[in-house]
Amino acid sequence: MNFSMKKWAKLLLAGGMASLVSCQNAAQQQSNGVVAEEMSNLRPPAYPLITVDPYLSVWSMGDELNGDATRHWTGVANDLQGIIRVDGKSYYFLGEEMTETETVLPLAGLEESWNYSLEKPSDKWKELAYEEGNQWKTTKGAFTNGDDSPAPNQWNTEDIWVRRTFELEKTDFYDLLLNVHHDDNVKIYLNGVLAYEKEGWVSTPATVAINEEAKNALKKGENLLAIHCQNTTGGAFLDAGLVEVLQPSVSIAHADQTFSKVNATETLYSFDAGGVELDVTFTAPMLPDNLEIMTRPANYVSFEVQAKDGKEHEVQVYFSAAGNLAVNTMNQQVTWERPQIAGLKAMKIGTSTQPVLEKKGDNVRIDWGYLYLTAADQENITSQIDVNTNSVAGFAKNGKLSDKDADQKPIALDDQMITSAFSFDFGKVGDSSQHDFLTLAYDDLYSVQFFNKNLKAWWKKYGMTTEQMLQAAQTDYAKLKAASEQFDKQLYQDAYNAAGKEYAEMCALVYRQAVAAHKTVEGPDGELFFFSKENFSNGSIGTVDVTYPSAPLFLIYNPDLLKGMIEPIFYYSESGKWAKPFPAHDVGTYPLANGQTYGEDMPVEEAGNMLLLTAAIAKVEGNADYAKKHWDIMTTWVEYLAKEGFDPANQLCTDDFAGHLAHNANLSVKAILAIAGYGQLAETLGKTADAEKYTALAKDFAQKWMEKAEDGDHYSLTFDKKGTWSQKYNMVWNKLLGLDIFPEEVAQKEIAYYLTKQKDYGLPLDSRKNYTKSDWVIWTAAMADEEADEKALIEPMYTYIDETPNRIPVSDWHETTNAESVGFRARSVVGGYFMPVLKDQLLKN
């Protein structure tokens, strides 16, 4: 194995800090000054494993890779499992032992019957012997008040009472769980005994424990499931069933994790098991200057094994991907097959119904298209598509898989968990390391619907079939892994140069999150669309004020991707589908981009964002060719800002969670600099009169702004409320774009004030609350002239990420007093963390 941080991390443990210093020097010398090999001290709140887009996004949400199930960014299990077998003994290194269940009473879904009442019944209603009167009706299927729900029964009252009888042939279950989906408050009874209660909701079917008294009330023969549900606000849903947890068929130990590290495109782990060291690397070749590669929906998982005790050991490695990567809810049925692809062993799993682009929303996962697992077609690799327990038990016993698949299909995953699995037989392993890899990929068939036209992923633009893409991924592995490692070093070095080691570690951590919160598709006319999704925000697609904070990353590494983010918004206005004199907030709810679905406009916010982003593209590219394409609509927007932007009315800005705000000083800064940015673009395009007009207007507004926002040693939150303050993060463009509309001392006066307002976990967003947005804090830090001030503002963001108790992909909205997430996760706005890098590069140029 090559000299790496993992190796000298072990030296550190053995030799103390002196070893650390010498090894750091050695690592830097090995990489010709690149410091990407420095050991990270950052504890990620979640580790990216498989990252492609908002649907294929699998994370380890803890410190140990084998300490919990791997999960989709929403928190729902997307199970990957890994086992190493050394001299006949098996050890988990990835994921955890899956709880296998068998349906005892299915969810009603569309077919099973309920008796229900919308009027309060007598207290005996939850008992088996209760005699139902005329108020009780019979129906098939679940209950909802939502038009988008597949449940067939409309429930529009506050309360509902439901009853369902069922037969049991036994009561000696290994464990029995409720499978329940409720919105909102619920009380569930078995034969009259309270089994479960919860205030709140479960947004998708989930298994929950049953009170022991209720389990004991079950009997052979007829039993009763009875539920009272209250809808307190918003959506309503009710369905429930029962599942049995099956007794594990084999006992497997856990390997000892010795190392972990997150680079921009790779996550690395090491384990000790039975005298063997196992290195596992998850690689997402998200190379921003190669869109054909970056947009391939394929990631690699590689394994390297080596004896560490001077002996030889028989070693096999097992890896599986579960069918729950290809469903939205566990009651959906999956089917599978073996595609015939030259040179590969390939397995394919997907839902039997394939509802392509039929769902939209936030807390949803893909249930169309197909999950692929592939590896080289060679004798030492065996495979199996089967119930998880069968594959795991077979590998633990035999050190290989059967190459035979389950033949009962389709199967609902809440009945039996189907997995695709590979086994790699490394034979006798000694001092020389051995290596192999597999590819995990997902073909979504169609990715996004854009004004009622279904669009395919960008990688299909190159004429590849899925089979050819998988073959290319196999062939390209070595060069793409090397290219990914080189990109990781470059990104780390860029960030290190901009603001130091801790900042570089943050940038490395969030890179994949920022990119994978998008989907790259080919537009109707062959153009590039790079759609964001507002993860755990509201599910909007192509949101302008999400693009805006995300932009620095893409301006640095490929401005064409930023164009792909704003191009749908330009189309929306230029086509006439959006007729207002300012841009739309979004183009729909992911993945349906058929027009704005957000309930309210953000006129000054979005007009300012679009003009500033276009000006930034011109600055990075050194020409205004892109702006020229859209000049007419940009002129409409700048005219709107000239009238309405300086003193904004009572409206929302990108920080909409803080509520409406009139006379917003930071929003006014955005409008002023956007007007100046338009003037700069006009000058570049030789439109001298427009350049002079709008530059002069921006300067006039800036002078008025300083007078109206003046508040002693800082500038106020709003023009009319003195004694308040806010981060003026929009002012970062004044220097970066070379606009010079505001005197530099304005920003530095603010920076000095901010340094007096920091909490343990950062600078609050403004004087109203203690919460903050970490992307905006780093934009604000980039306003500082002094390196020490910039680092002083960034350092608490590192501490927040390192210490937050929320084990989720980085949340950009947190409390500065306790590091707890307020909301949002896995969003693209962490691309805004790269603002100091953009500053470094623009000011140098």
Long-range contacts (C-beta under 8 A, 24 or more apart in sequence): 1-279, 1-304, 1-306, 1-433, 3-27, 3-30, 4-37, 5-37, 5-38, 5-39, 5-40, 5-261, 6-258, 6-259, 6-261, 6-268, 6-270, 6-279, 8-39, 9-39, 9-259, 10-258, 10-259, 12-39, 31-489, 34-489, 34-490, 34-492, 34-493, 35-492, 35-493, 35-496, 35-501, 35-504, 36-263, 36-488, 36-489, 36-491, 36-492, 36-493, 37-489, 38-501, 39-261, 40-261, 40-262, 40-505, 40-508, 41-502, 41-505, 41-802, 42-262, 42-502, 42-505, 42-506, 42-509, 42-798, 42-801, 42-802, 43-802, 43-803, 44-262, 44-509, 44-801, 45-801, 45-804, 45-806, 45-807, 45-808, 45-809, 45-810, 45-811, 46-73, 46-807, 46-808, 46-809, 46-810, 47-260, 47-262, 47-267, 48-262, 48-267, 48-282, 48-284, 48-512, 48-513, 48-516, 48-809, 49-80, 49-267, 49-282, 50-80, 50-282, 50-284, 50-299, 50-440, 51-284, 51-286, 51-299, 51-512, 51-513, 51-515, 51-516, 52-284, 52-297, 52-298, 52-299, 52-442, 52-516, 53-297, 53-447, 53-516, 53-518, 53-519, 53-520, 54-516, 54-517, 54-518, 54-519, 54-533, 54-535, 54-590, 55-365, 55-366, 55-442, 55-444, 56-297, 56-325, 56-366, 56-442, 56-516, 57-516, 57-826, 58-325, 59-809, 61-807, 61-808, 62-807, 63-260, 64-257, 65-93, 65-94, 65-95, 65-257, 65-260, 65-269, 65-280, 66-92, 66-93, 66-94, 66-95, 66-96, 66-254, 66-255, 66-257, 67-96, 68-95, 68-96, 69-95, 69-96, 69-98, 70-94, 70-95, 72-325, 72-365, 73-535, 73-808, 73-809, 73-825, 73-826, 74-363, 74-365, 74-535, 74-536, 75-808, 76-204, 76-324, 76-365, 77-322, 77-324, 78-322, 78-324, 78-325, 78-365, 79-320, 79-321, 79-322, 79-324, 79-325, 79-388, 79-417, 79-419, 80-319, 80-320, 80-321, 80-322, 81-318, 81-319, 81-320, 81-322, 81-388, 81-392, 81-419, 81-421, 82-280, 82-317, 82-318, 82-319, 82-320, 83-252, 83-317, 83-318, 83-392, 83-395, 83-396, 84-255, 84-271, 84-273, 84-274, 84-276, 84-278, 84-305, 84-315, 84-316, 84-317, 84-318, 85-314, 85-315, 85-316, 85-317, 85-318, 85-395, 85-396, 85-399, 86-273, 86-274, 86-275, 86-276, 86-313, 86-314, 86-315, 87-274, 87-275, 87-313, 87-314, 88-314, 88-399, 89-253, 89-274, 90-250, 90-252, 90-253, 90-318, 90-395, 90-396, 91-252, 91-253, 91-254, 91-255, 91-271, 91-273, 91-274, 92-252, 92-253, 92-254, 92-255, 93-254, 93-255, 93-257, 93-269, 93-271, 93-273, 93-278, 93-280, 94-280, 94-319, 97-248, 97-252, 97-392, 98-322, 98-388, 98-417, 99-207, 99-245, 100-245, 100-246, 100-248, 100-387, 100-388, 100-389, 100-416, 100-417, 101-177, 101-207, 101-243, 101-244, 101-245, 101-246, 101-414, 101-415, 101-417, 102-243, 102-244, 102-246, 102-415, 102-416, 103-179, 103-241, 103-242, 103-243, 103-244, 103-412, 103-414, 103-415, 104-166, 104-168, 104-173, 104-176, 104-241, 104-242, 104-243, 104-244, 105-164, 105-166, 105-225, 105-241, 105-242, 106-241, 106-331, 107-142, 107-179, 107-181, 107-205, 107-239, 107-240, 107-241, 107-331, 107-414, 108-140, 108-141, 108-142, 108-164, 108-239, 108-240, 108-241, 109-141, 109-142, 109-150, 109-239, 109-331, 110-140, 110-141, 110-142, 110-150, 110-151, 110-152, 111-140, 111-141, 112-140, 112-141, 112-164, 113-138, 113-139, 113-140, 113-164, 114-138, 114-139, 114-140, 114-141, 114-143, 114-162, 114-163, 114-164, 115-162, 115-163, 115-164, 116-143, 116-153, 116-160, 116-161, 116-162, 116-163, 117-160, 117-161, 117-162, 118-155, 118-157, 118-159, 118-160, 118-161, 120-159, 120-161, 121-161, 125-161, 125-163, 125-226, 126-163, 126-189, 126-192, 126-224, 126-226, 126-228, 127-191, 127-192, 127-224, 127-226, 128-165, 128-191, 128-192, 128-222, 128-223, 128-224, 130-163, 132-163, 136-163, 142-181, 142-237, 142-238, 142-239, 143-229, 143-236, 143-237, 143-238, 143-239, 144-235, 144-236, 144-237, 144-238, 145-231, 145-235, 145-236, 146-235, 146-236, 146-237, 148-359, 148-360, 148-361, 149-235, 149-237, 151-237, 151-239, 155-231, 155-236, 155-238, 156-236, 157-231, 158-230, 158-231, 158-232, 159-228, 159-229, 159-230, 159-231, 160-228, 160-229, 160-231, 160-238, 161-226, 161-227, 161-228, 162-226, 162-227, 162-229, 162-238, 163-224, 163-225, 163-226, 164-224, 164-225, 164-226, 165-222, 165-223, 165-224, 165-225, 166-222, 166-223, 166-224, 166-225, 166-242, 167-221, 167-222, 167-223, 168-218, 168-219, 168-220, 168-221, 168-223, 169-220, 170-220, 171-218, 171-219, 171-220, 173-215, 173-244, 173-245, 174-244, 174-245, 174-246, 174-247, 175-244, 175-245, 176-210, 176-215, 176-218, 176-242, 176-243, 176-244, 176-245, 177-207, 177-208, 177-209, 177-210, 177-242, 177-243, 177-244, 177-245, 178-207, 178-208, 178-209, 178-210, 178-240, 178-241, 178-242, 179-205, 179-206, 179-207, 179-240, 179-241, 179-242, 179-243, 179-331, 179-414, 180-205, 180-206, 180-207, 180-208, 180-239, 180-240, 180-241, 181-205, 181-206, 181-237, 181-238, 181-239, 181-240, 182-227, 182-229, 182-237, 182-238, 182-239, 182-240, 183-231, 183-234, 183-235, 183-236, 183-237, 183-238, 184-229, 184-230, 184-231, 184-232, 184-233, 184-236, 185-229, 185-230, 185-232, 186-227, 186-228, 186-229, 186-230, 186-238, 187-227, 187-228, 188-225, 188-226, 188-227, 188-240, 189-214, 189-224, 189-225, 189-226, 189-227, 190-214, 190-215, 190-217, 190-218, 190-223, 190-224, 190-225, 190-226, 191-217, 191-218, 191-219, 191-223, 191-224, 192-217, 192-224, 192-226, 193-217, 201-237, 203-363, 204-328, 204-329, 204-363, 205-239, 205-329, 205-330, 205-331, 205-414, 207-243, 207-414, 243-414, 246-389, 248-389, 249-389, 249-392, 249-393, 250-389, 250-392, 250-393, 250-396, 250-397, 252-392, 252-396, 262-508, 262-509, 263-485, 263-488, 263-492, 263-508, 264-487, 264-488, 264-491, 264-492, 264-507, 264-508, 264-511, 264-512, 265-484, 265-485, 265-487, 265-488, 265-511, 265-512, 266-484, 266-485, 266-488, 272-308, 274-313, 275-307, 275-308, 275-309, 275-311, 275-313, 276-305, 276-306, 276-307, 276-308, 276-313, 276-315, 276-429, 277-305, 277-306, 277-307, 277-308, 278-303, 278-304, 278-305, 278-317, 279-303, 279-304, 279-305, 283-480, 283-481, 283-484, 284-484, 284-512, 284-516, 285-480, 285-481, 285-483, 285-484, 286-484, 286-511, 286-512, 286-515, 286-516, 287-480, 287-483, 287-484, 287-487, 288-515, 288-554, 288-557, 288-558, 288-561, 289-557, 289-558, 290-483, 291-458, 291-520, 291-528, 291-558, 291-560, 292-459, 292-462, 293-476, 293-480, 294-515, 294-520, 295-457, 295-458, 295-459, 295-520, 296-441, 296-459, 296-469, 296-472, 296-473, 297-441, 297-442, 297-443, 297-444, 297-457, 297-459, 297-469, 298-439, 298-440, 298-441, 298-469, 298-470, 298-473, 299-439, 299-440, 299-441, 300-437, 300-438, 300-439, 300-440, 300-473, 300-477, 300-480, 300-481, 301-437, 301-438, 301-440, 302-435, 302-436, 302-437, 302-481, 303-424, 303-435, 303-436, 303-437, 304-433, 304-434, 304-435, 305-426, 305-429, 305-433, 305-434, 305-435, 306-429, 306-430, 306-431, 306-432, 306-433, 306-434, 307-429, 307-430, 307-431, 310-431, 311-430, 312-428, 312-429, 312-430, 313-428, 313-429, 313-430, 314-399, 314-427, 314-428, 314-429, 315-426, 315-427, 315-428, 315-429, 315-434, 316-395, 316-399, 316-400, 316-423, 316-424, 316-425, 316-426, 317-423, 317-424, 317-426, 317-436, 318-391, 318-392, 318-395, 318-401, 318-421, 318-422, 318-423, 318-424, 319-421, 319-422, 319-424, 319-438, 320-388, 320-391, 320-392, 320-419, 320-420, 320-421, 320-422, 321-371, 321-373, 321-419, 321-420, 321-421, 321-440, 322-388, 322-413, 322-417, 322-418, 322-419, 323-349, 323-371, 323-413, 323-417, 323-418, 323-419, 324-413, 324-417, 325-349, 325-371, 325-442, 326-350, 326-351, 326-366, 326-367, 326-369, 326-370, 326-371, 326-442, 327-351, 327-365, 327-367, 327-413, 328-359, 328-364, 328-365, 328-366, 328-367, 329-367, 330-412, 330-413, 330-414, 331-412, 331-413, 331-414, 332-367, 332-412, 332-413, 333-410, 333-411, 333-412, 333-413, 334-409, 334-410, 334-411, 334-413, 334-418, 335-409, 335-410, 336-385, 336-405, 336-406, 336-409, 336-418, 336-420, 338-385, 338-405, 339-372, 339-466, 339-467, 341-374, 341-467, 341-470, 341-471, 342-471, 343-376, 343-377, 343-471, 343-474, 344-374, 344-375, 344-376, 344-377, 344-470, 344-471, 344-474, 345-374, 345-375, 345-376, 345-377, 345-381, 345-383, 345-422, 346-372, 346-373, 346-374, 346-470, 347-372, 347-373, 347-374, 347-383, 347-385, 347-420, 348-372, 348-420, 349-385, 349-418, 349-420, 352-409, 352-410, 354-445, 356-445, 356-446, 356-454, 357-446, 357-448, 357-449, 357-454, 357-591, 357-592, 360-539, 360-588, 360-589, 360-590, 360-591, 360-592, 361-539, 361-589, 361-590, 362-534, 362-535, 362-536, 362-537, 362-538, 362-539, 362-589, 362-590, 363-536, 363-539, 364-539, 366-442, 366-444, 368-444, 368-445, 369-442, 369-443, 369-444, 369-445, 370-442, 370-443, 370-445, 370-466, 371-420, 371-440, 371-441, 371-442, 372-439, 372-440, 372-441, 372-442, 372-443, 372-466, 372-470, 373-420, 373-421, 373-422, 373-438, 373-439, 373-440, 373-441, 374-438, 374-439, 374-441, 374-470, 374-473, 374-474, 375-422, 375-424, 375-436, 375-437, 375-438, 375-439, 376-436, 376-474, 380-424, 380-425, 380-426, 380-427, 381-422, 381-423, 381-424, 381-425, 381-436, 382-422, 382-423, 382-425, 383-420, 383-421, 383-422, 383-423, 384-420, 384-421, 385-418, 385-419, 385-420, 385-421, 386-418, 386-419, 386-421, 387-416, 387-417, 387-418, 387-419, 388-417, 388-418, 388-419, 391-419, 391-421, 395-421, 395-423, 399-423, 399-425, 400-425, 437-477, 439-470, 439-473, 439-474, 439-477, 441-466, 441-469, 441-470, 441-473, 443-469, 447-519, 447-521, 447-591, 448-519, 448-521, 448-529, 448-531, 448-541, 448-590, 448-591, 448-592, 448-593, 449-591, 449-592, 449-593, 449-594, 450-521, 450-523, 450-524, 450-529, 450-568, 450-587, 450-593, 450-594, 451-577, 451-593, 451-594, 451-595, 452-594, 453-524, 455-521, 455-522, 455-523, 455-524, 455-529, 456-521, 456-522, 457-519, 457-520, 457-521, 457-522, 458-520, 458-521, 458-522, 458-528, 459-520, 460-522, 461-522, 461-526, 491-557, 494-556, 494-837, 494-840, 494-841, 495-834, 495-836, 495-837, 497-840, 498-836, 498-837, 498-839, 498-840, 499-781, 499-787, 499-790, 499-791, 499-794, 499-836, 500-791, 502-794, 502-795, 502-798, 503-791, 503-794, 503-798, 503-836, 505-798, 506-794, 506-797, 506-798, 506-801, 506-833, 507-833, 507-834, 507-837, 509-801, 509-810, 510-810, 510-830, 510-831, 510-833, 511-553, 513-809, 513-810, 513-826, 513-827, 513-828, 513-830, 514-550, 514-553, 514-828, 514-829, 514-830, 514-831, 515-553, 515-828, 517-550, 517-826, 517-827, 517-828, 518-561, 518-565, 518-828, 519-591, 520-561, 520-564, 523-567, 523-568, 523-571, 527-564, 527-567, 528-560, 528-561, 528-563, 528-564, 528-567, 529-564, 529-567, 529-568, 530-554, 530-561, 530-562, 530-564, 530-565, 531-565, 531-568, 531-590, 531-591, 531-593, 532-565, 532-828, 533-590, 533-591, 533-828, 534-586, 534-590, 534-827, 535-824, 535-825, 535-826, 535-827, 535-828, 536-823, 536-824, 536-825, 536-826, 536-827, 537-823, 537-824, 537-827, 538-589, 538-598, 539-589, 539-590, 540-585, 540-586, 540-588, 540-589, 540-590, 540-597, 540-598, 541-586, 541-587, 541-588, 541-589, 541-590, 541-591, 541-592, 541-593, 542-568, 542-569, 542-586, 542-587, 542-588, 542-593, 543-585, 543-586, 543-598, 544-569, 544-583, 544-584, 544-585, 544-586, 544-602, 544-605, 544-606, 544-609, 544-610, 545-585, 545-602, 545-605, 545-606, 545-609, 545-653, 545-654, 546-827, 546-828, 546-829, 547-609, 547-613, 548-609, 548-612, 548-613, 548-654, 549-654, 549-773, 549-775, 549-776, 549-779, 549-829, 549-831, 549-832, 550-828, 550-829, 550-830, 550-831, 550-832, 551-613, 551-616, 551-831, 551-832, 552-831, 552-832, 552-833, 552-834, 552-835, 552-837, 552-838, 553-831, 553-832, 553-833, 553-834, 554-831, 555-616, 555-617, 555-620, 555-838, 556-620, 556-834, 556-837, 556-838, 556-841, 559-617, 559-620, 559-621, 562-613, 562-616, 562-617, 563-617, 563-626, 566-610, 566-613, 566-614, 568-593, 569-606, 569-610, 570-610, 570-630, 570-633, 572-596, 573-633, 573-636, 574-630, 574-632, 574-633, 581-636, 581-637, 581-639, 581-640, 582-606, 582-607, 582-637, 582-640, 583-607, 583-609, 583-610, 583-637, 600-652, 601-651, 602-651, 602-652, 602-653, 602-654, 602-656, 603-640, 603-644, 603-651, 604-641, 604-644, 604-645, 604-648, 604-651, 604-653, 604-667, 604-670, 604-671, 605-651, 605-652, 605-653, 605-654, 605-667, 605-670, 607-637, 607-638, 607-640, 607-641, 607-645, 607-671, 607-674, 608-641, 608-645, 608-667, 608-670, 608-671, 608-673, 608-674, 608-730, 609-654, 609-670, 609-674, 610-634, 610-637, 611-637, 611-638, 611-641, 611-674, 611-675, 611-677, 611-678, 612-670, 612-673, 612-674, 612-677, 612-733, 612-737, 614-677, 614-681, 615-674, 615-677, 615-678, 615-680, 615-681, 615-733, 615-737, 616-677, 616-733, 616-736, 616-737, 618-680, 618-681, 618-684, 619-736, 619-737, 619-738, 619-842, 620-842, 623-684, 624-681, 624-684, 624-685, 627-681, 627-684, 627-685, 628-685, 631-685, 634-678, 634-681, 635-678, 638-674, 638-675, 638-678, 638-694, 641-671, 641-674, 641-675, 642-675, 642-694, 642-697, 644-671, 645-670, 645-671, 645-672, 645-674, 645-675, 645-701, 646-671, 646-672, 646-701, 646-704, 646-705, 647-708, 647-719, 655-765, 655-773, 655-776, 657-813, 657-822, 657-823, 658-765, 658-766, 658-768, 658-769, 661-717, 661-718, 662-718, 662-720, 663-718, 663-719, 663-720, 663-721, 664-717, 664-718, 665-705, 665-708, 665-709, 665-715, 665-716, 665-717, 665-718, 665-719, 665-726, 665-728, 666-717, 666-726, 666-727, 666-728, 666-729, 666-730, 667-730, 668-701, 668-705, 668-709, 668-719, 669-705, 669-728, 669-730, 669-731, 669-742, 670-730, 671-701, 672-698, 672-701, 672-702, 672-705, 672-741, 672-742, 673-698, 673-730, 673-731, 673-733, 673-734, 673-737, 673-739, 673-741, 675-701, 676-737, 676-739, 676-741, 677-733, 677-737, 677-739, 680-737, 680-738, 680-739, 695-741, 698-739, 698-741, 699-741, 702-741, 702-742, 705-742, 706-742, 706-743, 706-746, 713-749, 713-752, 713-753, 714-749, 714-750, 714-753, 715-746, 715-749, 715-750, 717-766, 717-767, 717-768, 723-767, 724-766, 724-767, 724-768, 725-753, 725-757, 725-766, 725-767, 726-765, 726-766, 726-767, 727-754, 727-763, 727-765, 727-766, 727-776, 727-777, 727-780, 728-780, 728-783, 729-776, 729-779, 729-780, 729-783, 731-783, 732-779, 732-780, 732-782, 732-783, 732-835, 732-839, 735-783, 735-839, 735-843, 736-782, 736-838, 736-839, 736-842, 736-843, 737-842, 744-785, 747-783, 747-784, 747-785, 748-784, 748-785, 750-780, 750-783, 751-780, 751-783, 751-784, 751-785, 751-789, 751-793, 752-789, 754-780, 754-793, 755-789, 755-792, 755-793, 758-792, 758-793, 758-796, 758-816, 759-796, 759-816, 759-817, 760-796, 760-799, 760-816, 760-817, 760-819, 761-796, 761-799, 761-800, 761-803, 761-814, 761-815, 761-816, 761-817, 761-818, 761-819, 762-793, 762-796, 762-797, 762-800, 762-814, 762-816, 763-793, 763-796, 763-816, 764-816, 770-815, 770-816, 770-817, 771-813, 771-814, 771-815, 771-816, 771-822, 772-813, 772-814, 772-815, 772-816, 773-812, 773-813, 773-829, 774-800, 774-801, 774-810, 774-812, 774-813, 774-814, 774-830, 774-833, 775-812, 775-829, 775-830, 775-831, 775-832, 775-833, 776-832, 778-832, 778-833, 778-835, 778-836, 779-832, 779-835, 781-835, 781-836, 782-835, 782-836, 782-838, 782-839, 790-836, 794-836, 797-833
